[in-house]
């Protein structure tokens, strides 16, 4: 089997943030110094600053406050780091419950901790063996996935005819 690795990129204002960029933000939060971050990453301090400025421009938000006493993250940057860490924690756990947008409403009622996303994403997570239970939005996928064990059924039929009478 080939040596596989995983990266987790997140989006903010519909712009991607890479793991490396988040690592810089996390290290700034922990060390309060761009120079210390540069030493840890074994890169010039100017590279840290350039990365932050580029990310700020791309996202359209200020990410750090710098002063003579050190560097701290803005609330936006703190939220980005918290979100990243929560997603990372969730995917590193045992398989989780995931539902599409439609089945997610039922999933929220039945389960305490459920991931709700597009059904395409749910299928990808399922195919990567990251899920223990999935909410299937489309009967076609019930057929495609084999013989799922139903937890609940949702019967809804909508018929339309221009002139019903």
C-alpha positions in Angstrom: 0.0 0.0 0.0 1.4 3.5 -0.8 2.3 5.9 1.9 -0.8 8.1 2.2 -1.2 11.4 4.0 -4.2 13.6 4.8 -4.5 17.3 4.8 -7.3 19.4 6.1 -8.1 22.7 4.5 -10.9 24.9 5.7 -12.8 27.8 4.1 -13.4 31.2 5.5 -15.4 33.7 3.5 -15.3 31.0 0.7 -11.5 31.2 0.6 -9.3 28.2 1.4 -6.9 28.2 4.4 -4.2 25.6 4.4 -3.0 23.5 7.3 0.4 25.4 7.1 -1.4 28.7 7.4 -3.4 27.5 10.4 -0.2 26.1 11.9 1.3 29.6 11.8 -1.8 31.1 13.5 -1.8 28.4 16.2 1.9 28.9 16.9 1.4 32.7 17.2 -1.4 32.1 19.6 0.8 29.8 21.7 4.1 31.8 21.5 2.9 35.4 21.1 5.9 36.0 18.9 6.4 35.9 15.1 10.2 35.5 15.7 9.6 32.4 17.9 7.3 31.0 15.3 9.9 31.5 12.6 12.5 29.6 14.8 10.1 26.7 15.4 9.3 26.4 11.7 13.0 27.1 10.7 12.1 29.9 8.4 13.0 33.6 8.3 10.7 35.9 10.4 9.9 37.9 7.3 8.3 34.7 5.8 6.0 34.4 8.8 4.9 38.0 8.3 4.5 37.6 4.6 2.3 34.5 5.0 0.1 36.4 7.5 -0.2 39.5 5.3 -1.1 37.3 2.3 -3.7 35.4 4.2 -5.2 38.6 5.6 -5.5 40.0 2.1 -7.0 36.8 0.7 -9.6 36.5 3.6 -10.3 40.2 3.9 -9.9 40.3 7.7 -7.1 41.3 10.1 -5.6 38.2 11.7 -3.0 39.5 14.2 -2.2 42.5 16.4 1.5 43.2 16.9 3.1 45.4 19.5 6.4 45.7 21.3 5.1 43.2 23.9 4.2 40.5 21.3 1.7 39.3 18.7 -1.8 38.1 19.4 -4.5 36.8 17.2 -7.7 38.8 16.4 -11.0 37.3 17.3 -11.4 36.2 13.6 -8.1 34.3 13.7 -9.0 32.7 17.0 -12.3 31.6 15.5 -10.5 30.1 12.5 -8.1 28.2 14.8 -11.0 27.0 17.0 -13.0 25.8 14.1 -10.0 24.0 12.5 -9.3 22.3 15.8 -12.9 21.2 16.3 -13.0 19.7 12.8 -9.6 18.0 13.3 -10.8 16.6 16.6 -14.0 15.3 15.1 -12.4 13.5 12.2 -9.7 12.0 14.4 -12.4 10.4 16.7 -14.0 7.1 16.0 -16.4 7.0 13.1 -19.2 9.5 13.4 -22.8 10.0 12.4 -23.3 12.0 9.2 -26.4 13.1 7.4 -27.3 15.1 4.3 -29.2 18.3 4.7 -32.6 16.6 4.4 -31.9 13.6 6.6 -29.9 15.8 9.0 -33.1 17.2 10.5 -34.1 13.8 11.6 -30.5 13.0 12.5 -30.5 16.0 15.0 -33.5 14.5 16.7 -32.1 10.9 16.9 -28.5 11.6 17.7 -26.5 13.9 19.9 -23.5 14.6 17.7 -24.2 14.5 14.0 -22.3 16.0 11.0 -24.7 17.6 8.5 -23.3 18.4 5.0 -24.1 18.0 1.4 -25.0 14.4 0.5 -22.0 14.2 -1.8 -19.8 15.0 1.1 -21.6 12.4 3.3 -21.0 9.7 0.6 -17.3 10.7 0.4 -17.0 10.4 4.2 -18.7 7.0 4.1 -16.5 5.8 1.3 -13.4 6.8 3.4 -14.8 4.7 6.3 -15.2 7.7 8.6 -18.8 7.2 9.4 -20.6 4.7 11.7 -24.1 5.8 10.6 -25.2 7.9 7.6 -28.6 9.5 6.9 -29.5 8.7 3.3 -31.3 11.5 1.5 -32.0 9.6 -1.7 -33.5 6.1 -2.0 -31.2 5.5 -5.0 -28.3 5.5 -2.6 -30.0 2.9 -0.3 -29.9 0.6 -3.3 -26.3 1.6 -4.2 -24.9 1.1 -0.7 -26.2 -2.4 -0.4 -28.7 -3.2 2.3 -28.6 -0.4 4.9 -30.3 -1.0 8.2 -33.1 1.5 8.6 -33.3 3.5 11.8 -36.2 5.7 10.7 -38.3 6.2 7.6 -39.5 9.5 6.2 -42.4 9.2 3.8 -43.1 12.2 1.7 -44.6 12.2 -1.7 -45.2 15.3 -3.8 -47.2 15.2 -6.9 -47.8 18.0 -9.4 -50.1 18.4 -12.3 -50.9 21.7 -13.8 -54.7 21.0 -14.0 -55.4 18.6 -11.2 -59.2 18.8 -11.6 
